[in-house]
């Protein structure tokens, strides 16, 4: 089962993880955002529903995703392209859409303002 961790990470943290991976240290799979505000801007409730519906499924056409969610194609198209741009969804060689993970772990900490 492939699990991706979605969270908040600074550029330094992301770079350190990449350097460790280049040294051969297992890092797991991550999708990182620079701030919690950016995470919530990209991952709206409708987009979370889309990710949840696509987790563990084979690649699908945009229309198939819209049918799965019982949503219109235009809104589904907009959400898919936002998630493609953010690197959360992938496109296959035959132009189908895929979320290549079976599960999502969300990990971030909110601290008191300094």
N, CA, C and O of each residue as an XYZ file, in Angstrom:
456
protein
N       0.857     -1.175      0.000
C       0.000      0.000      0.000
C       0.900      1.234      0.000
O       1.817      1.341      0.814
N       0.633      2.160     -0.915
C       1.384      3.412     -0.984
C       0.642      4.491     -0.211
O      -0.532      4.768     -0.458
N       1.353      5.087      0.722
C       0.791      6.180      1.516
C       1.635      7.420      1.284
O       2.864      7.356      1.320
N       0.981      8.544      1.047
C       1.665      9.830      0.913
C       1.354     10.654      2.152
O       0.238     10.625      2.671
N       2.362     11.392      2.620
C       2.172     12.306      3.735
C       2.060     13.713      3.182
O       2.961     14.191      2.493
N       0.961     14.372      3.482
C       0.752     15.766      3.084
C       0.976     16.613      4.321
O       0.395     16.361      5.377
N       1.829     17.626      4.180
C       2.111     18.437      5.351
C       2.737     19.768      5.019
O       2.785     20.186      3.862
N       3.212     20.422      6.049
C       3.851     21.727      5.961
C       5.349     21.521      6.141
O       5.777     20.857      7.085
N       6.145     22.086      5.241
C       7.596     21.974      5.373
C       8.242     23.208      4.757
O       7.808     23.711      3.721
N       9.281     23.677      5.417
C      10.038     24.805      4.882
C      10.887     24.327      3.711
O      11.048     23.125      3.497
N      11.418     25.261      2.970
C      12.323     24.930      1.880
C      13.523     24.157      2.410
O      13.992     23.214      1.774
N      14.018     24.561      3.580
C      15.159     23.887      4.183
C      14.837     22.435      4.532
O      15.646     21.538      4.294
N      13.654     22.210      5.095
C      13.251     20.844      5.453
C      13.092     19.980      4.204
O      13.509     18.821      4.185
N      12.493     20.545      3.174
C      12.305     19.810      1.924
C      13.656     19.487      1.293
O      13.866     18.374      0.809
N      14.571     20.453      1.296
C      15.916     20.234      0.749
C      16.665     19.163      1.533
O      17.325     18.308      0.944
N      16.564     19.206      2.856
C      17.237     18.204      3.692
C      16.706     16.806      3.389
O      17.471     15.843      3.342
N      15.402     16.698      3.186
C      14.804     15.397      2.859
C      15.311     14.913      1.505
O      15.611     13.730      1.344
N      15.410     15.815      0.533
C      15.899     15.451     -0.798
C      17.365     15.013     -0.736
O      17.737     14.015     -1.355
N      18.191     15.742     -0.003
C      19.607     15.377      0.127
C      19.764     14.015      0.797
O      20.608     13.215      0.392
N      18.960     13.753      1.812
C      19.008     12.451      2.480
C      18.610     11.336      1.513
O      19.196     10.253      1.532
N      17.621     11.602      0.677
C      17.201     10.611     -0.325
C      18.333     10.347     -1.317
O      18.555      9.202     -1.711
N      19.047     11.396     -1.723
C      20.183     11.219     -2.631
C      21.297     10.388     -1.990
O      22.051      9.715     -2.693
N      21.400     10.431     -0.679
C      22.386      9.609      0.037
C      21.884      8.171      0.220
O      22.593      7.331      0.773
N      20.679      7.896     -0.237
C      20.127      6.554     -0.150
C      19.281      6.289      1.078
O      18.887      5.149      1.324
N      18.996      7.326      1.853
C      18.175      7.172      3.048
C      16.697      7.237      2.665
O      16.263      8.202      2.037
N      15.935      6.233      3.034
C      14.503      6.198      2.715
C      13.795      7.381      3.367
O      14.016      7.670      4.543
N      12.962      8.051      2.622
C      12.269      9.233      3.117
C      10.755      9.078      3.132
O      10.067      9.864      3.783
N      10.235      8.109      2.447
C       8.792      8.023      2.295
C       8.351      8.952      1.173
O       9.180      9.509      0.454
N       7.059      9.111      1.032
C       6.524      9.948     -0.034
C       5.795     11.131      0.585
O       4.929     10.964      1.443
N       6.156     12.326      0.138
C       5.650     13.553      0.730
C       5.123     14.498     -0.335
O       5.643     14.555     -1.449
N       4.087     15.235      0.026
C       3.634     16.415     -0.702
C       3.634     17.516      0.342
O       2.876     17.466      1.311
N       4.491     18.514      0.140
C       4.677     19.548      1.155
C       4.220     20.910      0.657
O       4.347     21.248     -0.520
N       3.686     21.676      1.595
C       3.274     23.052      1.348
C       4.074     23.961      2.267
O       4.440     23.553      3.369
N       4.353     25.192      1.831
C       5.164     26.086      2.659
C       4.432     26.623      3.884
O       5.067     26.954      4.885
N       3.102     26.712      3.818
C       2.306     27.218      4.939
C       0.983     26.465      5.005
O       0.531     25.888      4.017
N       0.376     26.480      6.176
C      -0.934     25.847      6.322
C      -1.980     26.583      5.473
O      -2.919     25.968      4.969
N      -1.812     27.888      5.321
C      -2.755     28.656      4.487
C      -2.699     28.195      3.031
O      -3.733     28.081      2.372
N      -1.495     27.931      2.535
C      -1.361     27.455      1.148
C      -1.959     26.060      1.010
O      -2.597     25.757      0.002
N      -1.758     25.214      2.009
C      -2.347     23.882      1.976
C      -3.864     23.978      1.834
O      -4.452     23.308      0.985
N      -4.504     24.815      2.670
C      -5.968     24.921      2.619
C      -6.451     25.633      1.370
O      -7.588     25.418      0.951
N      -5.625     26.475      0.761
C      -5.997     27.116     -0.502
C      -6.056     26.083     -1.629
O      -6.966     26.103     -2.458
N      -5.081     25.190     -1.645
C      -5.030     24.167     -2.695
C      -5.992     23.022     -2.395
O      -6.699     22.555     -3.288
N      -6.020     22.573     -1.155
C      -6.814     21.401     -0.787
C      -8.146     21.825     -0.175
O      -8.358     21.728      1.034
N      -9.022     22.290     -1.034
C     -10.368     22.696     -0.624
C     -11.197     21.449     -0.282
O     -10.791     20.338     -0.621
N     -12.337     21.612      0.373
C     -13.168     20.441      0.673
C     -13.534     19.617     -0.568
O     -13.515     18.387     -0.517
N     -13.862     20.274     -1.663
C     -14.187     19.544     -2.892
C     -13.007     18.766     -3.443
O     -13.179     17.671     -3.978
N     -11.817     19.321     -3.317
C     -10.611     18.633     -3.802
C     -10.232     17.477     -2.880
O      -9.724     16.457     -3.348
N     -10.474     17.625     -1.565
C     -10.270     16.495     -0.652
C     -11.205     15.353     -1.029
O     -10.807     14.189     -1.011
N     -12.445     15.684     -1.370
C     -13.407     14.643     -1.771
C     -12.922     13.932     -3.028
O     -13.058     12.715     -3.150
N     -12.364     14.685     -3.952
C     -11.837     14.115     -5.187
C     -10.670     13.173     -4.885
O     -10.614     12.062     -5.414
N      -9.746     13.614     -4.040
C      -8.605     12.775     -3.661
C      -9.093     11.503     -2.966
O      -8.644     10.401     -3.281
N     -10.002     11.666     -2.033
C     -10.536     10.513     -1.294
C     -11.186      9.514     -2.251
O     -11.019      8.304     -2.095
N     -11.924     10.014     -3.236
C     -12.604      9.132     -4.189
C     -11.616      8.423     -5.121
O     -11.866      7.295     -5.546
N     -10.502      9.077     -5.436
C      -9.542      8.503     -6.387
C      -8.475      7.633     -5.729
O      -7.788      6.882     -6.421
N      -8.324      7.717     -4.420
C      -7.281      6.947     -3.728
C      -7.451      5.457     -3.997
O      -8.525      4.891     -3.795
N      -6.375      4.841     -4.455
C      -6.378      3.405     -4.696
C      -7.059      2.955     -5.967
O      -7.152      1.754     -6.220
N      -7.534      3.877     -6.767
C      -8.233      3.508     -8.005
C      -7.299      3.581     -9.210
O      -6.263      4.246     -9.182
N      -7.687      2.899    -10.237
C      -6.955      2.943    -11.505
C      -7.141      4.322    -12.147
O      -8.080      5.041    -11.804
N      -6.251      4.693    -13.077
C      -6.411      5.969    -13.780
C      -7.792      6.070    -14.442
O      -8.343      5.077    -14.918
N      -8.336      7.295    -14.458
C      -9.676      7.536    -14.993
C      -9.678      8.748    -15.904
O      -8.796      9.603    -15.830
N     -10.675      8.808    -16.757
C     -10.895     10.006    -17.553
C     -11.520     11.078    -16.663
O     -12.072     10.779    -15.604
N     -11.425     12.301    -17.100
C     -12.031     13.409    -16.352
C     -13.531     13.182    -16.179
O     -14.072     13.405    -15.096
N     -14.194     12.747    -17.224
C     -15.644     12.494    -17.139
C     -15.957     11.373    -16.140
O     -16.952     11.441    -15.419
N     -15.119     10.364    -16.102
C     -15.334      9.272    -15.138
C     -15.181      9.781    -13.704
O     -15.923      9.365    -12.814
N     -14.229     10.672    -13.481
C     -14.065     11.255    -12.143
C     -15.304     12.065    -11.781
O     -15.799     11.966    -10.659
N     -15.810     12.866    -12.718
C     -17.014     13.669    -12.472
C     -18.202     12.767    -12.134
O     -18.969     13.068    -11.220
N     -18.354     11.670    -12.863
C     -19.448     10.724    -12.567
C     -19.277     10.101    -11.187
O     -20.242      9.970    -10.435
N     -18.045      9.717    -10.858
C     -17.760      9.114     -9.560
C     -18.162     10.046     -8.422
O     -18.684      9.603     -7.399
N     -17.914     11.341     -8.609
C     -18.214     12.333     -7.578
C     -19.633     12.891     -7.681
O     -20.081     13.632     -6.806
N     -20.336     12.530     -8.756
C     -21.664     13.081     -9.035
C     -21.602     14.611     -9.095
O     -22.425     15.311     -8.506
N     -20.588     15.109     -9.836
C     -20.384     16.549    -10.014
C     -20.351     16.864    -11.489
O     -20.149     15.975    -12.317
N     -20.550     18.132    -11.826
C     -20.481     18.511    -13.232
C     -19.026     18.510    -13.700
O     -18.100     18.683    -12.907
N     -18.853     18.315    -14.991
C     -17.524     18.178    -15.586
C     -16.715     19.469    -15.438
O     -15.507     19.409    -15.208
N     -17.351     20.623    -15.564
C     -16.626     21.900    -15.502
C     -15.944     22.097    -14.146
O     -14.759     22.429    -14.099
N     -16.669     21.898    -13.051
C     -16.078     22.049    -11.718
C     -15.032     20.971    -11.446
O     -14.002     21.240    -10.827
N     -15.297     19.766    -11.904
C     -14.333     18.682    -11.744
C     -13.058     19.004    -12.512
O     -11.956     18.787    -12.008
N     -13.202     19.518    -13.721
C     -12.058     19.911    -14.550
C     -11.204     20.942    -13.819
O      -9.979     20.822    -13.789
N     -11.831     21.941    -13.236
C     -11.113     22.988    -12.512
C     -10.333     22.407    -11.333
O      -9.165     22.741    -11.134
N     -10.975     21.542    -10.556
C     -10.302     20.944     -9.399
C      -9.165     20.015     -9.831
O      -8.096     20.018     -9.220
N      -9.387     19.232    -10.865
C      -8.337     18.331    -11.350
C      -7.117     19.124    -11.798
O      -5.986     18.753    -11.485
N      -7.340     20.215    -12.529
C      -6.191     20.994    -13.003
C      -5.449     21.686    -11.859
O      -4.228     21.829    -11.912
N      -6.166     22.109    -10.841
C      -5.502     22.691     -9.670
C      -4.639     21.632     -8.977
O      -3.521     21.926     -8.553
N      -5.146     20.417     -8.860
C      -4.393     19.340     -8.212
C      -3.244     18.837     -9.089
O      -2.206     18.430     -8.567
N      -3.416     18.859    -10.402
C      -2.311     18.532    -11.306
C      -1.196     19.571    -11.171
O      -0.018     19.222    -11.094
N      -1.578     20.845    -11.144
C      -0.586     21.927    -11.015
C       0.178     21.849     -9.708
O       1.358     22.194     -9.653
N      -0.490     21.395     -8.651
C       0.147     21.273     -7.341
C       0.968     19.990     -7.213
O       1.645     19.789     -6.205
N       0.913     19.126     -8.222
C       1.671     17.880     -8.172
C       1.013     16.794     -7.349
O       1.672     15.828     -6.963
N      -0.262     16.930     -7.075
C      -0.969     15.945     -6.254
C      -1.556     14.833     -7.117
O      -1.522     13.662     -6.737
N      -2.085     15.195     -8.257
C      -2.561     14.208     -9.226
C      -1.533     14.093    -10.340
O      -0.738     15.006    -10.561
N      -1.556     12.969    -11.035
C      -0.704     12.747    -12.199
C      -1.575     12.463    -13.407
O      -2.743     12.091    -13.292
N      -0.969     12.652    -14.569
C      -1.635     12.333    -15.833
C      -0.856     11.182    -16.473
O       0.374     11.213    -16.525
N      -1.572     10.172    -16.956
C      -0.929      9.033    -17.605
C      -0.633      9.369    -19.062
O      -1.063     10.406    -19.568
N       0.100      8.489    -19.731
C       0.434      8.705    -21.143
C      -0.809      8.817    -22.019
O      -0.790      9.501    -23.041
N      -1.891      8.146    -21.622
C      -3.132      8.221    -22.409
C      -4.090      9.293    -21.881
O      -5.291      9.255    -22.149
N      -3.527     10.264    -21.113
C      -4.259     11.448    -20.645
C      -5.293     11.166    -19.555
O      -6.154     12.006    -19.294
N      -5.223     10.019    -18.930
C      -6.116      9.749    -17.801
C      -5.528     10.376    -16.547
O      -4.340     10.695    -16.493
N      -6.371     10.548    -15.548
C      -5.982     11.179    -14.295
C      -5.816     10.093    -13.240
O      -6.610      9.155    -13.175
N      -4.764     10.226    -12.400
C      -4.550      9.231    -11.360
C      -4.020      9.910    -10.097
O      -3.198     10.824    -10.157
N      -4.512      9.440     -8.967
C      -3.919      9.756     -7.669
C      -3.171      8.482     -7.302
O      -3.795      7.483     -6.945
N      -1.835      8.502     -7.386
C      -1.072      7.247     -7.334
C      -0.860      6.661     -5.940
O       0.096      5.915     -5.725
N      -1.717      6.980     -5.012
C      -1.560      6.501     -3.642
C      -2.843      5.812     -3.188
O      -3.933      6.083     -3.690
N      -2.677      4.919     -2.228
C      -3.823      4.215     -1.651
C      -4.343      4.918     -0.407
O      -5.499      4.746     -0.022
N      -3.471      5.718      0.223
C      -3.835      6.370      1.479
C      -3.102      7.702      1.603
O      -2.061      7.925      0.985
N      -3.681      8.576      2.422
C      -3.099      9.889      2.697
C      -2.969     10.048      4.204
O      -3.898      9.765      4.960
N      -1.799     10.505      4.620
C      -1.568     10.875      6.017
C      -1.320     12.372      6.016
O      -0.460     12.854      5.280
N      -2.060     13.119      6.831
C      -1.874     14.566      6.932
C      -1.115     14.846      8.214
O      -1.484     14.365      9.286
N      -0.033     15.642      8.096
C       0.847     15.848      9.241
C       1.345     17.286      9.282
O       2.157     17.694      8.451
N       0.856     18.048     10.251
C       1.416     19.376     10.504
C       1.043     19.817     11.905
O       0.081     19.329     12.500
N       1.822     20.744     12.412
C       1.609     21.275     13.755
C       1.392     22.769     13.666
O       2.119     23.465     12.957
N       0.403     23.264     14.374
C       0.161     24.706     14.442
C       0.659     25.163     15.815
O       0.255     24.639     16.853
N       1.537     26.143     15.784
C       2.118     26.661     17.031
C       1.592     28.064     17.310
O       1.081     28.743     16.419
N       1.728     28.477     18.551
C       1.356     29.830     18.941
C       2.201     30.832     18.154
O       3.380     30.588     17.895
N       1.598     31.952     17.779
C       2.324     32.993     17.052
C       3.422     33.560     17.929
O       3.274     33.696     19.144
N       4.525     33.883     17.280
C       5.685     34.416     18.022
C       5.503     35.880     18.340
O       6.376     36.491     18.957
